[in-house]
Each structure stands twice: as structure tokens, then as C-alpha cells.
Amino acid sequence: MDYKFSSLLDYVQPSPVAELLSLGADKSLISFGGGFPDSSLFPIEAISEAFVHAIHSQPDLSLQYSVIEGIPSLRQKVADRARATAGFDCRMEQVMLTQGGTQALDLVSSLLLERGDTVICENPTYMGAMGPFDLRGCRYVGVEMDDEGMDVDRLEAALKAHPEAKLIYTIPDFQNPTGVTLSTERRRRVVELANR
Ligand SMILES: Cc1ncc(COP(=O)(O)O)c(C=O)c1O
């Protein structure tokens, strides 16, 4: 059967994450490929208690449709936490809840990226992020890392060489796959370069 798939899929490769997850599901293998936590450490009791409590005490809030940005009381808590821990003036109206990191990447890509745009990312980077970027036929410019994270001098050089770049995709905490955390000084440089 000759399906008429969208031309948006022209650039999309088979997902390496799907392959890793299918290997991880094979109980006869101990997979070191994906970041699988040890399932014996899952806090089963605490999670089930929390679910039962939430559904019984606030059934409407738990199961009913809500505003698109997510339940306001939870967004308020996220904003309070960002203010208290990260020290910037974050308001509830600036917080949007998503189903996870991948949905957030997809929304940001829809907001910012045109077909064929250039994305600057760490080399190596999280392969799952390539899904939303590939869908838009993005070109990648990789910036080398060391044990303090992305090399910001090379980032500056990459921005000069690719002034058309639309997005710097960086994973500053416990980078995937290296596990490296970007130093405070370098974070400031990244923000400064992005602003420039
Ligand atoms: C950097 C990074 N972003 C996003 C994800 C996927 O997040 P989610 O399952 O919340 O979409 C992962 C998963 O390993 C990740 O390492």
C-alpha cells in the first residue's frame, strides 16, 4: 500500500530511542543502552498513596479537563520554587506544564524553528531531542564539551560561523549522555552569548 505521508517526515530517521527502549523491555538482557533506573527502587507505596489521596480529595482537579497551561495551583508551586531556588522573578503565568521534556522540546521547536533551520547543540547530545528537530529538517552544529560542560569559546566561534542559528540546545545539568554539569561561569557566558 502506498501511503501518502506528510512531507514533514522526509527528514525523519527511525528513532534510536525506540530501539533502545525495545531492547530494554527484553527481560533476558541487562541493558546499559538507555538510562533505565533500577525498578526495584521505584517508590511504589508512596506513589500509589499520592494517587489515591489526590483522586479522592480533589476528583475534579485530578481527572477533569483544566486550563491548557496546566493546573494553576501546581504552576504556582513551580513558580514559588523557581523564585526560592533559582532566585529569579518567576510568576505562575510564565509556567506551563507538559507531559515531559520531549513535549516541551516539540512546543519550543514549533515556536522557533522554520524548516531547515540551524540548531547548535552539545557534541554529543541527547538523541531523543533530534526527533522534534529532525521533523523540521534542522541542520546541527555540534560544540565540543569537556568536564565543565559545553566549551563556550567554541560556542562563540560556532555562533560567529553560523549567524543564522536559531537555537542553542544545551542540557546544563547532568548532560545526556556525558553526565557533566555546566559550570556557573560558563552558564553566564552562554546566556550572554545568547542575548548577543
Ligand atoms: C536531556 C533529556 N531530555 C528529555 C528526555 C526525555 O524526557 P521525557 O521522557 O520527559 O520526554 C531525556 C530522557 O532521558 C533526557 O535525557
The ligand as an SDF file (V2000), in Angstrom:
LIG
                    3D

 16 16  0  0  0  0  0  0  0  0999 V2000
   18.0580   15.5610   28.2290 C   0  0  0  0  0  0  0  0  0  0  0  0
   16.7830   14.7930   28.1440 C   0  0  0  0  0  0  0  0  0  0  0  0
   15.6690   15.4310   27.7080 N   0  0  0  0  0  0  0  0  0  0  0  0
   14.4830   14.7740   27.6190 C   0  0  0  0  0  0  0  0  0  0  0  0
   14.3880   13.4250   27.9600 C   0  0  0  0  0  0  0  0  0  0  0  0
   13.0760   12.7350   27.8120 C   0  0  0  0  0  0  0  0  0  0  0  0
   12.2290   13.3020   28.6940 O   0  0  0  0  0  0  0  0  0  0  0  0
   10.6810   12.9230   28.7290 P   0  0  0  0  0  0  0  0  0  0  0  0
   10.5820   11.4520   28.9340 O   0  0  0  0  0  0  0  0  0  0  0  0
   10.2300   13.7130   29.9140 O   0  0  0  0  0  0  0  0  0  0  0  0
   10.0800   13.3870   27.4440 O   0  0  0  0  0  0  0  0  0  0  0  0
   15.5120   12.7240   28.4030 C   0  0  0  0  0  0  0  0  0  0  0  0
   15.4350   11.3190   28.7620 C   0  0  0  0  0  0  0  0  0  0  0  0
   16.4000   10.6320   29.0240 O   0  0  0  0  0  0  0  0  0  0  0  0
   16.7320   13.4270   28.5020 C   0  0  0  0  0  0  0  0  0  0  0  0
   17.8550   12.8110   28.9150 O   0  0  0  0  0  0  0  0  0  0  0  0
  1  2  1  0
  2  3  1  0
  2 15  2  0
  3  4  2  0
  4  5  1  0
  5  6  1  0
  5 12  2  0
  6  7  1  0
  7  8  1  0
  8  9  2  0
  8 10  1  0
  8 11  1  0
 12 13  1  0
 12 15  1  0
 13 14  2  0
 15 16  1  0
M  END
$$$$
